[in-house]
Amino acid sequence: MEIVSVVDEGLGHSSHIIELGDGAALVVDPARLPDRQRRLAAERGWELAWTADTHSHADYISGSPELTDEGAVFLAPARARLEHSHRAVEPGEEVALADGLALRAIPTPGHTPEHLAYLFLDRGSPMALFSGGSLMVGTVGRTDLLGDERREELAAKLFRALRDEILVLPDDLAVYPTHGAGSFCSAPSSSERTTTIGHERATNPLLQVTDERPFVEQLLAGLGSFPTYFRELPERNRHGVRHYRAVPALPRLSAGEVGAHLDQGAMLVDARPIGEFAAGHPRGALSNALRPVFGSWLGWLVELDRPLIFVLAEGQDRSELVRQCLTVGHENLLGELDGGVRTWHSAGYPIAAIPVVDPAAMAGAVLDVRQDGEWAAGHLPAARHIELGNLRSEDVTADPLTVMCGHGERAMTAASLLAARGHGHLSVLAGGSAEWAAVTNTELVTA
């Protein structure tokens, strides 16, 4: 048996392809546009005959429905109440996949109410556990995606599911989670992507807690914020979305066409590296540099149904940008500005600039837009802290203002949001707090 994992570093997501013999394979938790899974299977001579989702995902659109168009049988929790073609799986049910091979659905409510982990069996013997968002490397799934009013109830259910259903499995059993490092769906975790039951039993801090109430309190205390689009995707996954056989092309739009769309409410997203954005960009554009976490921040900061137009540099991967947009549920992609900033300026539209400065050139107040955990680990003594995801609802009046994060990308996104609100005299710190401390020979503040 061979298991091949496909990792999306930006989402902190792993899907897993399992060989079933006779040229057939099963994929667990594929994300939208699963062409990497198709390609890896084809390279090995496998057909994706089965696809299974452990739960209704909040961080991405599932790719399982697309695979049904090619004949795959889609297994999904019955309690997810999907409204499109699938085979509903009940907790405890065993699904025969091939000669002697089966999946047993293990009820693991917590991360979501309907969550199932899948135990892969070879003639009744456990071979691997696909744990989805229940057990992860060094952590467990967060239980607050349905709102604060249900997070304690779901955390208690997760505690019981882990104790009664997961930790009773053999110590040497391989565990393949869906969520991992970089995922907003988990509590803080390790950078490893796979593990074993025994390793987690011995090292996972939350599994060291043997009583329900302390487990609930410790889990909930470690949860940070998560993208706003997580509230919408479970229902989109339940109802179903458009299927794509390939990544669609991004149309080219003239400056005049872009201007007309902006007048009607579209948003202009500048996906170029921040150095290029700093030197000159269409006034009012949102900076979100194309990188693995591009989609997560786009979903967090821009309403999913808003029409989008992009500014890109030569050589940037248009297909990757479109893939990330569609994966997080952004469907209304109008196109890209043909010719970029040069044609925008030539057409008479305004250009703006936001400088990137080193620590010695910082001016005025400092705004740190990193996540709470990063801030607590070390920050500038006089800085103000607002997470980037919360910036739209906060009043920021300091002028001049230097914005900072860990490397500069999130800071430039924040600066572009503030500039669009009319804030002047903005700059972005090159690097982060560690670089500032080294240059200024000043200790960072912790906690």
C-alpha positions, -999 to 999 in steps of 0.1 A, spaced: 0 0 0 13 35 -9 -1 67 5 9 100 -12 1 133 4 -5 166 -14 3 196 9 -10 232 5 14 252 27 -7 283 25 -38 267 39 -19 243 61 -39 215 44 -30 180 34 -50 156 12 -40 120 9 -41 95 -20 -43 58 -10 -35 29 -34 -62 3 -34 -48 -21 -60 -60 -30 -95 -52 6 -106 -77 22 -82 -71 48 -55 -89 68 -28 -83 104 -21 -92 119 13 -101 156 17 -90 171 -17 -94 208 -22 -110 224 -51 -94 220 -85 -77 187 -76 -54 185 -106 -24 177 -85 -41 147 -71 -52 136 -106 -16 140 -119 0 121 -90 -25 93 -94 -20 92 -132 18 91 -128 13 59 -108 -12 44 -131 -41 49 -106 -77 60 -112 -93 81 -85 -122 57 -79 -131 70 -45 -130 104 -27 -139 110 9 -144 142 30 -140 140 68 -163 170 73 -177 201 57 -147 223 54 -146 259 65 -111 268 51 -116 256 15 -140 245 -11 -139 207 -14 -127 191 -46 -146 158 -40 -177 169 -60 -155 177 -90 -141 142 -89 -176 127 -91 -178 142 -126 -151 117 -136 -168 87 -119 -154 88 -84 -177 77 -56 -179 106 -30 -181 95 6 -193 122 31 -207 123 66 -244 117 65 -249 144 91 -233 170 68 -266 170 48 -249 177 14 -273 187 -13 -253 173 -42 -243 138 -54 -226 117 -27 -228 85 -7 -238 94 29 -217 76 55 -231 70 90 -209 69 121 -196 34 126 -203 23 91 -177 3 72 -174 9 34 -158 -18 13 -134 -2 -12 -117 -32 -29 -108 -68 -21 -102 -69 16 -99 -31 19 -124 -9 37 -129 24 55 -145 25 89 -162 58 98 -152 68 133 -175 94 149 -153 123 160 -176 154 166 -158 185 178 -141 203 151 -175 201 134 -206 183 147 -207 158 118 -170 151 117 -158 115 108 -123 101 110 -116 73 86 -98 41 97 -83 23 67 -85 -14 71 -68 -43 53 -87 -75 60 -99 -60 92 -65 -48 104 -59 -11 110 -34 3 85 -39 41 87 -61 67 103 -72 97 83 -81 120 112 -93 151 93 -96 179 118 -99 158 150 -64 147 159 -34 166 144 3 166 150 8 181 185 -27 195 187 -64 190 179 -90 208 159 -105 240 170 -141 238 181 -153 274 177 -160 276 140 -198 275 146 -195 304 171 -187 309 207 -220 296 219 -212 260 208 -174 259 213 -175 244 249 -200 218 239 -180 207 209 -147 208 228 -163 184 253 -175 161 225 -140 162 210 -124 152 243 -147 121 245 -142 112 209 -104 113 213 -105 92 244 -132 67 234 -125 63 197 -90 74 187 -67 67 216 -79 31 218 -62 24 184 -27 8 182 2 30 191 21 23 158 -9 32 137 0 60 112 -21 91 114 -27 114 84 -44 147 94 -60 171 70 -51 202 89 -17 211 102 9 238 105 -3 271 90 -40 261 92 -64 284 111 -85 253 117 -62 240 144 -48 251 177 -11 260 175 7 229 162 39 212 150 54 216 115 52 179 109 24 167 87 19 130 98 23 112 131 13 80 150 -12 73 177 16 65 201 36 96 194 5 118 200 -3 99 232 32 106 245 38 142 233 5 160 224 -1 185 253 -38 183 250 -38 145 252 -19 147 285 -50 163 300 -71 134 313 -102 153 326 -128 168 304 -131 203 320 -94 211 320 -91 198 284 -119 222 273 -104 251 291 -69 245 277 -81 240 242 -102 271 242 -75 292 258 -51 284 229 -74 294 201 -67 325 181 -87 344 155 -97 328 121 -106 342 87 -141 356 84 -148 335 52 -148 304 74 -183 313 84 -195 309 48 -177 280 33 -194 251 52 -228 261 36 -212 266 2 -197 231 5 -231 218 16 -251 234 -13 -224 228 -39 -205 252 -62 -195 254 -99 -172 226 -111 -140 233 -131 -122 207 -152 -91 231 -153 -80 264 -138 -98 291 -159 -78 318 -175 -78 354 -162 -91 378 -188 -71 410 -197 -89 443 -191 -80 477 -204 -75 506 -179 -109 520 -190 -127 487 -184 -110 484 -150 -120 520 -141 -156 513 -150 -157 482 -129 -143 500 -100 -170 526 -103 -195 498 -100 -180 484 -68 -153 460 -79 -120 459 -59 -86 462 -73 -61 437 -57 -24 443 -64 -7 409 -61 28 421 -70 57 418 -46 55 446 -19 86 463 -33 68 469 -66 37 480 -48 57 504 -27 72 521 -57 39 528 -73 4 513 -74 -31 523 -85 -45 545 -58 -69 526 -36 -57 492 -45 -54 465 -19 -19 450 -16 -19 412 -12 13 398 -25 9 365 -44 23 338 -21 10 306 -4 -12 325 20 -26 349 -6 -60 331 -7 -65 330 31 -59 368 34 -80 376 4 -109 356 19 -104 372 53 -103 408 40 -126 409 10 -163 397 8 -165 365 -12 -191 378 -37 -173 411 -45 -160 414 -81 -122 414 -82 -96 427 -106 -59 421 -102 -26 438 -108 2 414 -115 38 415 -125 53 398 -155 62 362 -147 38 358 -118 17 326 -120 -18 336 -130 -31 300 -126 -19 299 -90 -37 331 -82 -69 319 -98 -66 286 -80 -62 302 -46 -91 325 -52 -115 297 -62 -103 274 -34 -114 299 -7 -147 307 -25 -139 338 -45 -157 332 -78 -162 367 -92 -128 372 -109 -133 398 -136 -97 398 -149 -63 416 -146 -53 451 -156 -37 446 -190 -2 463 -190 -2 468 -153 6 501 -135 22 516 -166 -10 515 -186 -30 526 -156 -8 557 -153 -8 563 -191 -46 563 -191 -45 592 -166 -55 573 -134 -38 583 -101 -8 564 -88 3 563 -51 33 550 -32 40 537 3 77 535 12 94 505 28 118 517 54 145 503 76 144 506 114 166 538 114 141 556 91 109 547 110 88 578 117 59 584 141 38 558 158 42 520 151 13 496 143 20 459 146 -5 438 126 7 403 134 -14 376 151 -18 377 189 6 348 195 33 365 174 28 398 193 30 380 227 63 363 217 80 397 212 71 432 201 84 468 200 79 486 234 58 515 221 39 497 193 1 495 191 -12 460 182 -42 453 159 -44 420 141 -46 425 103 -79 407 102 -94 431 127 -81 463 111 -112 472 92 -132 476 124 -105 497 143 -100 534 143 -63 543 135 -55 580 136 -18 582 143 1 602 117 28 596 106 25 558 110 49 529 104 32 495 99 50 463 107 45 425 107 70 396 104 84 402 69 64 431 54 36 415 33 9 418 59 21 453 69 18 464 33 -17 450 32 -26 469 63 -10 501 50 -30 498 17 -62 494 37 -54 525 58 -45 544 26 -78 535 10 -95 550 41 -76 583 35 -47 578 60 -16 598 49 21 596 58 23 558 59 54 536 57 61 499 61 90 484 81 113 462 62 115 429 81 100 425 115 106 430 152 138 408 153 154 430 127 143 462 146 158 448 178 191 439 162 195 473 146 184 493 176 200 471 202 168 471 221 150 443 239 116 433 227 86 432 251 70 398 256 35 388 267 
